[in-house]
């Protein structure tokens, strides 16, 4: 009779272990999917950052060009004046 009880306990233990294993396997799959999703999101963010850096460089270049043109224009219209002379004095 004692052998029967031990076998029943062993069966219950095995069922518990199998159940926990399945739960953990399911949890692992969920976490792996979340990880894949985060990695995809990270790649998209990296691409967006790269694109924004290109745009920033282009804007910087264009603004620098505009500033150069303004300086050239100032030089053309005021060849004999110092930079501070254009400011109105009250």
GROMACS elastic network, one bead per residue, 0.5 to 0.9 nm:
[ bonds ]
;  ai    aj funct       b0    kb
    1     4     6  0.51669   500
    1     5     6  0.65389   500
    1     6     6  0.88021   500
    2     5     6  0.51217   500
    2     6     6  0.62372   500
    2     7     6  0.85996   500
    3     6     6  0.50574   500
    3     7     6  0.61070   500
    3     8     6  0.85746   500
    4     7     6  0.50764   500
    4     8     6  0.61954   500
    4     9     6  0.86632   500
    5     8     6  0.50164   500
    5     9     6  0.61817   500
    5    10     6  0.85091   500
    6     9     6  0.50286   500
    6    10     6  0.60374   500
    6    11     6  0.85263   500
    7    11     6  0.60634   500
    7    12     6  0.85556   500
    8    11     6  0.50404   500
    8    12     6  0.62065   500
    8    13     6  0.85624   500
    9    12     6  0.50801   500
    9    13     6  0.61007   500
    9    14     6  0.85673   500
   10    14     6  0.60982   500
   10    15     6  0.85613   500
   11    14     6  0.50741   500
   11    15     6  0.61378   500
   11    16     6  0.85629   500
   12    15     6  0.50510   500
   12    16     6  0.61029   500
   12    17     6  0.85449   500
   13    16     6  0.50422   500
   13    17     6  0.61116   500
   13    18     6  0.85527   500
   14    17     6  0.50374   500
   14    18     6  0.60816   500
   14    19     6  0.85008   500
   15    18     6  0.50825   500
   15    19     6  0.60480   500
   15    20     6  0.85592   500
   16    19     6  0.50783   500
   16    20     6  0.61275   500
   16    21     6  0.84756   500
   17    20     6  0.51342   500
   17    21     6  0.59947   500
   17    22     6  0.85976   500
   18    21     6  0.50103   500
   18    22     6  0.62197   500
   18    23     6  0.86523   500
   19    22     6  0.52155   500
   19    23     6  0.62835   500
   19    24     6  0.86876   500
   20    23     6  0.50035   500
   20    24     6  0.61000   500
   20    25     6  0.84494   500
   21    24     6  0.51322   500
   21    25     6  0.60136   500
   21    26     6  0.85404   500
   22    26     6  0.60804   500
   22    27     6  0.85002   500
   23    26     6  0.51402   500
   23    27     6  0.61425   500
   23    28     6  0.85636   500
   24    28     6  0.59992   500
   24    29     6  0.85715   500
   25    28     6  0.50121   500
   25    29     6  0.62608   500
   25    30     6  0.86839   500
   26    29     6  0.51449   500
   26    30     6  0.62922   500
   26    31     6  0.86912   500
   27    30     6  0.50654   500
   27    31     6  0.61816   500
   27    32     6  0.85635   500
   28    31     6  0.50798   500
   28    32     6  0.60363   500
   28    33     6  0.85799   500
   29    32     6  0.50348   500
   29    33     6  0.61976   500
   29    34     6  0.86404   500
   30    33     6  0.52062   500
   30    34     6  0.62915   500
   30    35     6  0.86488   500
   31    34     6  0.50086   500
   31    35     6  0.60972   500
   31    36     6  0.86412   500
   32    36     6  0.62142   500
   32    37     6  0.85990   500
   33    36     6  0.50750   500
   33    37     6  0.61375   500
   33    38     6  0.85747   500
   34    37     6  0.50293   500
   34    38     6  0.61130   500
   34    39     6  0.85520   500
   35    38     6  0.50766   500
   35    39     6  0.60939   500
   35    40     6  0.85955   500
   36    39     6  0.50541   500
   36    40     6  0.61865   500
   36    41     6  0.85635   500
   37    40     6  0.51632   500
   37    41     6  0.61685   500
   37    42     6  0.85668   500
   38    42     6  0.59857   500
   38    43     6  0.85820   500
   39    43     6  0.62292   500
   39    44     6  0.86698   500
   40    43     6  0.51282   500
   40    44     6  0.63019   500
   40    45     6  0.86867   500
   41    44     6  0.50920   500
   41    45     6  0.62060   500
   41    46     6  0.86298   500
   42    45     6  0.50714   500
   42    46     6  0.61743   500
   42    47     6  0.86747   500
   43    46     6  0.50233   500
   43    47     6  0.62510   500
   43    48     6  0.86238   500
   44    47     6  0.50949   500
   44    48     6  0.61750   500
   44    49     6  0.86044   500
   45    49     6  0.60672   500
   45    50     6  0.85517   500
   46    49     6  0.50642   500
   46    50     6  0.62042   500
   46    51     6  0.86599   500
   47    50     6  0.50922   500
   47    51     6  0.62545   500
   47    52     6  0.86538   500
   48    51     6  0.50586   500
   48    52     6  0.61265   500
   48    53     6  0.85604   500
   49    52     6  0.50345   500
   49    53     6  0.60827   500
   49    54     6  0.86360   500
   50    53     6  0.50952   500
   50    54     6  0.63315   500
   50    55     6  0.87334   500
   51    54     6  0.51397   500
   51    55     6  0.63054   500
   51    56     6  0.86379   500
   52    56     6  0.60504   500
   52    57     6  0.85720   500
   53    57     6  0.61479   500
   53    58     6  0.85858   500
   54    57     6  0.51434   500
   54    58     6  0.62251   500
   54    59     6  0.86847   500
   55    58     6  0.50610   500
   55    59     6  0.61637   500
   55    60     6  0.85316   500
   56    59     6  0.51038   500
   56    60     6  0.60388   500
   56    61     6  0.85008   500
   57    60     6  0.50434   500
   57    61     6  0.61012   500
   57    62     6  0.85959   500
   58    61     6  0.50866   500
   58    62     6  0.61672   500
   58    63     6  0.86046   500
   59    62     6  0.50590   500
   59    63     6  0.60318   500
   59    64     6  0.84258   500
   60    63     6  0.51872   500
   60    64     6  0.60334   500
   60    65     6  0.85105   500
   61    64     6  0.51198   500
   61    65     6  0.61653   500
   61    66     6  0.86741   500
   62    65     6  0.50030   500
   62    66     6  0.62074   500
   62    67     6  0.86419   500
   63    67     6  0.61166   500
   63    68     6  0.85308   500
   64    67     6  0.50996   500
   64    68     6  0.61869   500
   64    69     6  0.86621   500
   65    68     6  0.50689   500
   65    69     6  0.62363   500
   65    70     6  0.86597   500
   66    69     6  0.50388   500
   66    70     6  0.61571   500
   66    71     6  0.85930   500
   67    70     6  0.50410   500
   67    71     6  0.61702   500
   67    72     6  0.85810   500
   68    71     6  0.50816   500
   68    72     6  0.61482   500
   68    73     6  0.85363   500
   69    73     6  0.60489   500
   69    74     6  0.85420   500
   70    74     6  0.60943   500
   70    75     6  0.85556   500
   71    74     6  0.50381   500
   71    75     6  0.62005   500
   71    76     6  0.86793   500
   72    75     6  0.50575   500
   72    76     6  0.62795   500
   72    77     6  0.88695   500
   73    76     6  0.50212   500
   73    77     6  0.63294   500
   73    78     6  0.84993   500
   74    77     6  0.53622   500
   74    78     6  0.59071   500
   74    79     6  0.79640   500
   74    83     6  0.85101   500
   75    78     6  0.53384   500
   75    79     6  0.53437   500
   75    80     6  0.86241   500
   75    81     6  0.87675   500
   76    79     6  0.58484   500
   77    80     6  0.88786   500
   78    81     6  0.52864   500
   78    82     6  0.78100   500
   78    83     6  0.84041   500
   78    86     6  0.84584   500
   79    82     6  0.82268   500
   81    84     6  0.80894   500
   81    85     6  0.61261   500
   81    86     6  0.77334   500
   82    85     6  0.54473   500
   82    86     6  0.77277   500
   83    86     6  0.62836   500
   83    87     6  0.82060   500
   84    87     6  0.58358   500
   85    88     6  0.76631   500
   85    89     6  0.87456   500
   86    89     6  0.89917   500
